[in-house]
Amino acid sequence: MPGYDVTEAVGLLAGLLTTVAFVPQVVRTRALGSARDFSLKMLLLFVAGIVMWLAYGVLSRSMPVILANAATLLLASYILAVKLRRG
């Protein structure tokens, strides 16, 4: 299928951009040693949503969805862990 490669490329680029957009928050949280600026409810909902997207990616065998959400889950989980430990 000619559109398949373009679709995969768009998915990978979208996943890369949305994942990389989260990196400055991780850097800031690490520098401050705190995640006090984050709402715990927002983080919990966000991580739950990422887990659901990851499950969707696995079930639909969509590598862009799997890769982007696995990476974002790691980043968001770090911030959530800091929030739970240090506020």
N, CA, C and O atoms as a printed pandas DataFrame, in Angstrom:
     atom_number atom_name residue_name chain_id  residue_number  x_coord  y_coord  z_coord
0              1         N          MET        A               1    0.829   -1.186    0.000
1              2        CA          MET        A               1    0.000    0.000    0.000
2              3         C          MET        A               1    0.872    1.248    0.000
3              4         O          MET        A               1    1.731    1.398    0.869
4              5         N          PRO        A               2    0.670    2.136   -0.948
5              6        CA          PRO        A               2    1.504    3.334   -1.000
6              7         C          PRO        A               2    1.287    4.269    0.191
7              8         O          PRO        A               2    2.243    4.906    0.633
8              9         N          GLY        A               3    0.086    4.373    0.719
9             10        CA          GLY        A               3   -0.191    5.275    1.837
10            11         C          GLY        A               3    0.308    4.776    3.174
11            12         O          GLY        A               3    0.381    5.542    4.135
12            13         N          TYR        A               4    0.654    3.504    3.249
13            14        CA          TYR        A               4    1.068    2.913    4.522
14            15         C          TYR        A               4    2.324    3.575    5.070
15            16         O          TYR        A               4    2.376    3.912    6.252
16            17         N          ASP        A               5    3.337    3.766    4.230
17            18        CA          ASP        A               5    4.583    4.374    4.685
18            19         C          ASP        A               5    4.366    5.805    5.160
19            20         O          ASP        A               5    4.947    6.216    6.164
20            21         N          VAL        A               6    3.547    6.557    4.463
21            22        CA          VAL        A               6    3.251    7.928    4.863
22            23         C          VAL        A               6    2.494    7.930    6.185
23            24         O          VAL        A               6    2.774    8.747    7.062
24            25         N          THR        A               7    1.550    7.032    6.327
25            26        CA          THR        A               7    0.778    6.941    7.569
26            27         C          THR        A               7    1.685    6.618    8.745
27            28         O          THR        A               7    1.579    7.245    9.800
28            29         N          GLU        A               8    2.570    5.653    8.577
29            30        CA          GLU        A               8    3.515    5.293    9.641
30            31         C          GLU        A               8    4.433    6.463    9.967
31            32         O          GLU        A               8    4.714    6.725   11.136
32            33         N          ALA        A               9    4.899    7.162    8.947
33            34        CA          ALA        A               9    5.794    8.299    9.160
34            35         C          ALA        A               9    5.090    9.414    9.925
35            36         O          ALA        A               9    5.669   10.008   10.836
36            37         N          VAL        A              10    3.855    9.697    9.562
37            38        CA          VAL        A              10    3.086   10.721   10.276
38            39         C          VAL        A              10    2.872   10.299   11.723
39            40         O          VAL        A              10    3.013   11.115   12.634
40            41         N          GLY        A              11    2.536    9.043   11.941
41            42        CA          GLY        A              11    2.342    8.540   13.300
42            43         C          GLY        A              11    3.608    8.619   14.127
43            44         O          GLY        A              11    3.567    9.019   15.291
44            45         N          LEU        A              12    4.730    8.243   13.543
45            46        CA          LEU        A              12    6.005    8.315   14.257
46            47         C          LEU        A              12    6.387    9.755   14.581
47            48         O          LEU        A              12    6.850   10.038   15.686
48            49         N          LEU        A              13    6.199   10.662   13.632
49            50        CA          LEU        A              13    6.521   12.070   13.870
50            51         C          LEU        A              13    5.618   12.671   14.940
51            52         O          LEU        A              13    6.086   13.401   15.813
52            53         N          ALA        A              14    4.333   12.366   14.874
53            54        CA          ALA        A              14    3.400   12.866   15.892
54            55         C          ALA        A              14    3.780   12.339   17.268
55            56         O          ALA        A              14    3.797   13.092   18.242
56            57         N          GLY        A              15    4.080   11.064   17.351
57            58        CA          GLY        A              15    4.489   10.476   18.620
58            59         C          GLY        A              15    5.779   11.080   19.139
59            60         O          GLY        A              15    5.907   11.346   20.334
60            61         N          LEU        A              16    6.732   11.296   18.251
61            62        CA          LEU        A              16    8.003   11.897   18.645
62            63         C          LEU        A              16    7.793   13.303   19.195
63            64         O          LEU        A              16    8.332   13.648   20.246
64            65         N          LEU        A              17    7.017   14.107   18.492
65            66        CA          LEU        A              17    6.787   15.486   18.926
66            67         C          LEU        A              17    6.063   15.556   20.266
67            68         O          LEU        A              17    6.454   16.334   21.136
68            69         N          THR        A              18    5.027   14.764   20.444
69            70        CA          THR        A              18    4.282   14.826   21.705
70            71         C          THR        A              18    5.089   14.260   22.863
71            72         O          THR        A              18    4.930   14.704   24.001
72            73         N          THR        A              19    5.940   13.302   22.596
73            74        CA          THR        A              19    6.790   12.749   23.652
74            75         C          THR        A              19    7.895   13.730   24.017
75            76         O          THR        A              19    8.138   13.979   25.198
76            77         N          VAL        A              20    8.564   14.287   23.019
77            78        CA          VAL        A              20    9.645   15.245   23.265
78            79         C          VAL        A              20    9.107   16.498   23.959
79            80         O          VAL        A              20    9.822   17.121   24.743
80            81         N          ALA        A              21    7.872   16.868   23.685
81            82        CA          ALA        A              21    7.278   18.039   24.334
82            83         C          ALA        A              21    7.205   17.873   25.846
83            84         O          ALA        A              21    7.157   18.866   26.571
84            85         N          PHE        A              22    7.195   16.651   26.328
85            86        CA          PHE        A              22    7.101   16.373   27.766
86            87         C          PHE        A              22    8.467   16.430   28.453
87            88         O          PHE        A              22    8.536   16.558   29.675
88            89         N          VAL        A              23    9.543   16.338   27.689
89            90        CA          VAL        A              23   10.899   16.297   28.253
90            91         C          VAL        A              23   11.231   17.529   29.099
91            92         O          VAL        A              23   11.793   17.363   30.181
92            93         N          PRO        A              24   10.916   18.754   28.668
93            94        CA          PRO        A              24   11.240   19.906   29.522
94            95         C          PRO        A              24   10.599   19.831   30.915
95            96         O          PRO        A              24   11.174   20.321   31.887
96            97         N          GLN        A              25    9.428   19.229   31.014
97            98        CA          GLN        A              25    8.791   19.082   32.324
98            99         C          GLN        A              25    9.573   18.115   33.205
99           100         O          GLN        A              25    9.698   18.326   34.412
100          101         N          VAL        A              26   10.092   17.062   32.602
101          102        CA          VAL        A              26   10.907   16.102   33.354
102          103         C          VAL        A              26   12.198   16.770   33.815
103          104         O          VAL        A              26   12.614   16.595   34.961
104          105         N          VAL        A              27   12.829   17.531   32.933
105          106        CA          VAL        A              27   14.067   18.237   33.283
106          107         C          VAL        A              27   13.809   19.215   34.422
107          108         O          VAL        A              27   14.597   19.288   35.365
108          109         N          ARG        A              28   12.727   19.959   34.344
109          110        CA          ARG        A              28   12.395   20.933   35.394
110          111         C          ARG        A              28   12.099   20.232   36.716
111          112         O          ARG        A              28   12.558   20.676   37.769
112          113         N          THR        A              29   11.348   19.157   36.670
113          114        CA          THR        A              29   11.024   18.399   37.880
114          115         C          THR        A              29   12.292   17.854   38.515
115          116         O          THR        A              29   12.454   17.894   39.735
116          117         N          ARG        A              30   13.176   17.350   37.692
117          118        CA          ARG        A              30   14.446   16.821   38.212
118          119         C          ARG        A              30   15.286   17.935   38.830
119          120         O          ARG        A              30   15.876   17.746   39.894
120          121         N          ALA        A              31   15.346   19.081   38.182
121          122        CA          ALA        A              31   16.144   20.204   38.691
122          123         C          ALA        A              31   15.597   20.725   40.018
123          124         O          ALA        A              31   16.362   21.043   40.928
124          125         N          LEU        A              32   14.276   20.810   40.121
125          126        CA          LEU        A              32   13.647   21.310   41.348
126          127         C          LEU        A              32   13.579   20.247   42.437
127          128         O          LEU        A              32   13.510   20.569   43.624
128          129         N          GLY        A              33   13.599   18.985   42.033
129          130        CA          GLY        A              33   13.441   17.897   42.997
130          131         C          GLY        A              33   12.028   17.813   43.537
131          132         O          GLY        A              33   11.781   17.201   44.576
132          133         N          SER        A              34   11.104   18.435   42.820
133          134        CA          SER        A              34    9.715   18.479   43.268
134          135         C          SER        A              34    8.798   18.544   42.055
135          136         O          SER        A              34    9.181   19.028   40.990
136          137         N          ALA        A              35    7.589   18.052   42.236
137          138        CA          ALA        A              35    6.567   18.141   41.196
138          139         C          ALA        A              35    5.350   18.870   41.752
139          140         O          ALA        A              35    4.218   18.597   41.355
140          141         N          ARG        A              36    5.591   19.796   42.670
141          142        CA          ARG        A              36    4.483   20.477   43.352
142          143         C          ARG        A              36    3.588   21.278   42.413
143          144         O          ARG        A              36    2.427   21.536   42.732
144          145         N          ASP        A              37    4.117   21.671   41.263
145          146        CA          ASP        A              37    3.311   22.433   40.307
146          147         C          ASP        A              37    2.315   21.565   39.544
147          148         O          ASP        A              37    1.458   22.087   38.830
148          149         N          PHE        A              38    2.420   20.262   39.687
149          150        CA          PHE        A              38    1.525   19.342   38.994
150          151         C          PHE        A              38    0.389   18.914   39.909
151          152         O          PHE        A              38    0.595   18.671   41.098
152          153         N          SER        A              39   -0.790   18.825   39.354
153          154        CA          SER        A              39   -1.934   18.280   40.075
154          155         C          SER        A              39   -1.814   16.755   40.099
155          156         O          SER        A              39   -1.581   16.130   39.064
156          157         N          LEU        A              40   -1.974   16.162   41.280
157          158        CA          LEU        A              40   -1.913   14.708   41.391
158          159         C          LEU        A              40   -3.011   14.060   40.552
159          160         O          LEU        A              40   -2.771   13.057   39.881
160          161         N          LYS        A              41   -4.209   14.629   40.587
161          162        CA          LYS        A              41   -5.311   14.068   39.794
162          163         C          LYS        A              41   -4.982   14.094   38.303
163          164         O          LYS        A              41   -5.242   13.128   37.586
164          165         N          MET        A              42   -4.408   15.205   37.842
165          166        CA          MET        A              42   -4.044   15.309   36.430
166          167         C          MET        A              42   -3.012   14.252   36.068
167          168         O          MET        A              42   -3.136   13.591   35.037
168          169         N          LEU        A              43   -1.996   14.087   36.905
169          170        CA          LEU        A              43   -0.966   13.091   36.619
170          171         C          LEU        A              43   -1.542   11.678   36.593
171          172         O          LEU        A              43   -1.204   10.885   35.714
172          173         N          LEU        A              44   -2.404   11.364   37.545
173          174        CA          LEU        A              44   -3.014   10.031   37.583
174          175         C          LEU        A              44   -3.863    9.778   36.342
175          176         O          LEU        A              44   -3.792    8.704   35.745
176          177         N          LEU        A              45   -4.662   10.762   35.956
177          178        CA          LEU        A              45   -5.488   10.622   34.755
178          179         C          LEU        A              45   -4.625   10.528   33.500
179          180         O          LEU        A              45   -4.906    9.732   32.604
180          181         N          PHE        A              46   -3.584   11.334   33.441
181          182        CA          PHE        A              46   -2.692   11.330   32.291
182          183         C          PHE        A              46   -2.010    9.975   32.133
183          184         O          PHE        A              46   -1.981    9.417   31.037
184          185         N          VAL        A              47   -1.464    9.447   33.224
185          186        CA          VAL        A              47   -0.797    8.145   33.174
186          187         C          VAL        A              47   -1.800    7.048   32.803
187          188         O          VAL        A              47   -1.476    6.155   32.020
188          189         N          ALA        A              48   -3.004    7.108   33.355
189          190        CA          ALA        A              48   -4.029    6.120   32.997
190          191         C          ALA        A              48   -4.346    6.198   31.501
191          192         O          ALA        A              48   -4.496    5.168   30.843
192          193         N          GLY        A              49   -4.446    7.402   30.972
193          194        CA          GLY        A              49   -4.695    7.574   29.542
194          195         C          GLY        A              49   -3.568    7.022   28.689
195          196         O          GLY        A              49   -3.808    6.391   27.661
196          197         N          ILE        A              50   -2.338    7.261   29.119
197          198        CA          ILE        A              50   -1.189    6.736   28.382
198          199         C          ILE        A              50   -1.204    5.206   28.384
199          200         O          ILE        A              50   -0.931    4.574   27.364
200          201         N          VAL        A              51   -1.524    4.624   29.530
201          202        CA          VAL        A              51   -1.602    3.157   29.613
202          203         C          VAL        A              51   -2.659    2.635   28.643
203          204         O          VAL        A              51   -2.450    1.622   27.976
204          205         N          MET        A              52   -3.784    3.324   28.567
205          206        CA          MET        A              52   -4.841    2.897   27.643
206          207         C          MET        A              52   -4.388    3.036   26.184
207          208         O          MET        A              52   -4.654    2.152   25.369
208          209         N          TRP        A              53   -3.708    4.137   25.851
209          210        CA          TRP        A              53   -3.182    4.302   24.494
210          211         C          TRP        A              53   -2.151    3.226   24.175
211          212         O          TRP        A              53   -2.110    2.709   23.058
212          213         N          LEU        A              54   -1.325    2.893   25.153
213          214        CA          LEU        A              54   -0.332    1.840   24.954
214          215         C          LEU        A              54   -1.020    0.498   24.703
215          216         O          LEU        A              54   -0.614   -0.257   23.820
216          217         N          ALA        A              55   -2.051    0.208   25.477
217          218        CA          ALA        A              55   -2.816   -1.029   25.270
218          219         C          ALA        A              55   -3.453   -1.039   23.880
219          220         O          ALA        A              55   -3.441   -2.059   23.191
220          221         N          TYR        A              56   -4.005    0.094   23.479
221          222        CA          TYR        A              56   -4.586    0.208   22.142
222          223         C          TYR        A              56   -3.530   -0.066   21.070
223          224         O          TYR        A              56   -3.784   -0.791   20.107
224          225         N          GLY        A              57   -2.351    0.518   21.247
225          226        CA          GLY        A              57   -1.272    0.312   20.292
226          227         C          GLY        A              57   -0.872   -1.146   20.183
227          228         O          GLY        A              57   -0.638   -1.659   19.088
228          229         N          VAL        A              58   -0.794   -1.812   21.332
229          230        CA          VAL        A              58   -0.437   -3.236   21.336
230          231         C          VAL        A              58   -1.527   -4.053   20.648
231          232         O          VAL        A              58   -1.236   -4.900   19.802
232          233         N          LEU        A              59   -2.775   -3.797   21.012
233          234        CA          LEU        A              59   -3.885   -4.555   20.432
234          235         C          LEU        A              59   -4.028   -4.329   18.928
235          236         O          LEU        A              59   -4.383   -5.245   18.187
236          237         N          SER        A              60   -3.749   -3.106   18.486
237          238        CA          SER        A              60   -3.873   -2.800   17.057
238          239         C          SER        A              60   -2.549   -2.972   16.305
239          240         O          SER        A              60   -2.471   -2.750   15.097
240          241         N          ARG        A              61   -1.516   -3.371   17.043
241          242        CA          ARG        A              61   -0.183   -3.586   16.468
242          243         C          ARG        A              61    0.332   -2.347   15.741
243          244         O          ARG        A              61    0.888   -2.434   14.646
244          245         N          SER        A              62    0.133   -1.195   16.375
245          246        CA          SER        A              62    0.583    0.073   15.797
246          247         C          SER        A              62    1.879    0.507   16.475
247          248         O          SER        A              62    1.869    1.012   17.598
248          249         N          MET        A              63    2.985    0.304   15.784
249          250        CA          MET        A              63    4.288    0.608   16.365
250          251         C          MET        A              63    4.444    2.083   16.745
251          252         O          MET        A              63    5.017    2.362   17.799
252          253         N          PRO        A              64    3.961    3.052   15.939
253          254        CA          PRO        A              64    4.083    4.444   16.368
254          255         C          PRO        A              64    3.362    4.714   17.692
255          256         O          PRO        A              64    3.881    5.427   18.550
256          257         N          VAL        A              65    2.184    4.153   17.849
257          258        CA          VAL        A              65    1.419    4.347   19.087
258          259         C          VAL        A              65    2.135    3.673   20.254
259          260         O          VAL        A              65    2.206    4.235   21.347
260          261         N          ILE        A              66    2.657    2.488   20.031
261          262        CA          ILE        A              66    3.364    1.762   21.088
262          263         C          ILE        A              66    4.606    2.531   21.523
263          264         O          ILE        A              66    4.805    2.759   22.716
264          265         N          LEU        A              67    5.434    2.928   20.577
265          266        CA          LEU        A              67    6.691    3.604   20.906
266          267         C          LEU        A              67    6.462    4.937   21.606
267          268         O          LEU        A              67    7.086    5.225   22.627
268          269         N          ALA        A              68    5.568    5.743   21.056
269          270        CA          ALA        A              68    5.319    7.062   21.641
270          271         C          ALA        A              68    4.771    6.946   23.052
271          272         O          ALA        A              68    5.206    7.665   23.952
272          273         N          ASN        A              69    3.834    6.060   23.247
273          274        CA          ASN        A              69    3.212    5.966   24.564
274          275         C          ASN        A              69    4.080    5.243   25.581
275          276         O          ASN        A              69    3.985    5.525   26.775
276          277         N          ALA        A              70    4.913    4.328   25.144
277          278        CA          ALA        A              70    5.855    3.694   26.070
278          279         C          ALA        A              70    6.852    4.731   26.580
279          280         O          ALA        A              70    7.152    4.775   27.773
280          281         N          ALA        A              71    7.361    5.559   25.680
281          282        CA          ALA        A              71    8.307    6.605   26.087
282          283         C          ALA        A              71    7.633    7.638   26.984
283          284         O          ALA        A              71    8.194    8.034   28.005
284          285         N          THR        A              72    6.441    8.073   26.611
285          286        CA          THR        A              72    5.729    9.062   27.416
286          287         C          THR        A              72    5.357    8.492   28.773
287          288         O          THR        A              72    5.368    9.213   29.771
288          289         N          LEU        A              73    5.030    7.210   28.823
289          290        CA          LEU        A              73    4.715    6.573   30.102
290          291         C          LEU        A              73    5.918    6.623   31.044
291          292         O          LEU        A              73    5.756    6.878   32.237
292          293         N          LEU        A              74    7.099    6.388   30.530
293          294        CA          LEU        A              74    8.304    6.475   31.360
294          295         C          LEU        A              74    8.490    7.891   31.906
295          296         O          LEU        A              74    8.764    8.073   33.093
296          297         N          LEU        A              75    8.341    8.884   31.042
297          298        CA          LEU        A              75    8.519   10.273   31.462
298          299         C          LEU        A              75    7.466   10.688   32.490
299          300         O          LEU        A              75    7.794   11.266   33.526
300          301         N          ALA        A              76    6.218   10.393   32.201
301          302        CA          ALA        A              76    5.132   10.774   33.106
302          303         C          ALA        A              76    5.209   10.008   34.418
303          304         O          ALA        A              76    4.882   10.552   35.473
304          305         N          SER        A              77    5.636    8.762   34.363
305          306        CA          SER        A              77    5.767    7.967   35.589
306          307         C          SER        A              77    6.850    8.531   36.496
307          308         O          SER        A              77    6.723    8.486   37.720
308          309         N          TYR        A              78    7.907    9.058   35.907
309          310        CA          TYR        A              78    8.953    9.697   36.705
310          311         C          TYR        A              78    8.375   10.891   37.470
311          312         O          TYR        A              78    8.592   11.033   38.673
312          313         N          ILE        A              79    7.644   11.739   36.763
313          314        CA          ILE        A              79    7.058   12.916   37.415
314          315         C          ILE        A              79    6.056   12.486   38.479
315          316         O          ILE        A              79    6.020   13.069   39.563
316          317         N          LEU        A              80    5.249   11.481   38.188
317          318        CA          LEU        A              80    4.287   10.980   39.168
318          319         C          LEU        A              80    5.006   10.442   40.402
319          320         O          LEU        A              80    4.576   10.694   41.528
320          321         N          ALA        A              81    6.081    9.715   40.204
321          322        CA          ALA        A              81    6.842    9.172   41.340
322          323         C          ALA        A              81    7.412   10.294   42.199
323          324         O          ALA        A              81    7.370   10.220   43.427
324          325         N          VAL        A              82    7.940   11.328   41.562
325          326        CA          VAL        A              82    8.464   12.475   42.318
326          327         C          VAL        A              82    7.328   13.153   43.072
327          328         O          VAL        A              82    7.492   13.537   44.230
328          329         N          LYS        A              83    6.195   13.301   42.430
329          330        CA          LYS        A              83    5.031   13.927   43.079
330          331         C          LYS        A              83    4.616   13.128   44.310
331          332         O          LYS        A              83    4.341   13.711   45.359
332          333         N          LEU        A              84    4.567   11.827   44.197
333          334        CA          LEU        A              84    4.144   10.986   45.321
334          335         C          LEU        A              84    5.178   10.969   46.447
335          336         O          LEU        A              84    4.814   10.880   47.619
336          337         N          ARG        A              85    6.456   11.053   46.101
337          338        CA          ARG        A              85    7.512   11.003   47.121
338          339         C          ARG        A              85    7.795   12.346   47.770
339          340         O          ARG        A              85    7.975   12.432   48.985
340          341         N          ARG        A              86    7.833   13.391   46.956
341          342        CA          ARG        A              86    8.300   14.682   47.474
342          343         C          ARG        A              86    7.303   15.825   47.352
343          344         O          ARG        A              86    7.556   16.930   47.835
344          345         N          GLY        A              87    6.193   15.566   46.720
345          346        CA          GLY        A              87    5.190   16.626   46.573
346          347         C          GLY        A              87    5.405   17.487   45.376
347          348         O          GLY        A              87    4.632   18.415   45.137
